[in-house]
Amino acid sequence: MTNVDIVFRYAEQPNEAGVFALAGTREVYGIRQLSFDREAKTVRVEYDATRLNASVVAGLLRRAGMDLTEQVSLIPPPVPAAAAAIPAQSPAPAAKA
């Protein structure tokens, strides 16, 4: 079993029928957990990658009534090499009066 997390952003909060349909997706063999972040409008799905893949998970959510807009990357973008090479500057010494 290989557990994988995937995050999708959605356009609108699911209605009552959509919430019940999403509860049904939890019964799909391989879906381990669904969690929502209402402020960020994202849904995180933990699934077994030996049973399902990202497109199948997205299809399950769409069939349950979710209006998915994009898949959110869980890996932060790399720091540009130029920014990483600049050393921190020390403050200038105070002038004597």
Beta strands, then each sheet from edge to edge (+ up, - down):
strand 1: 3-10
strand 2: 31-37
strand 3: 42-48
strand 4: 68-72
sheet 1: 2+ 3- 1+ 4-
end
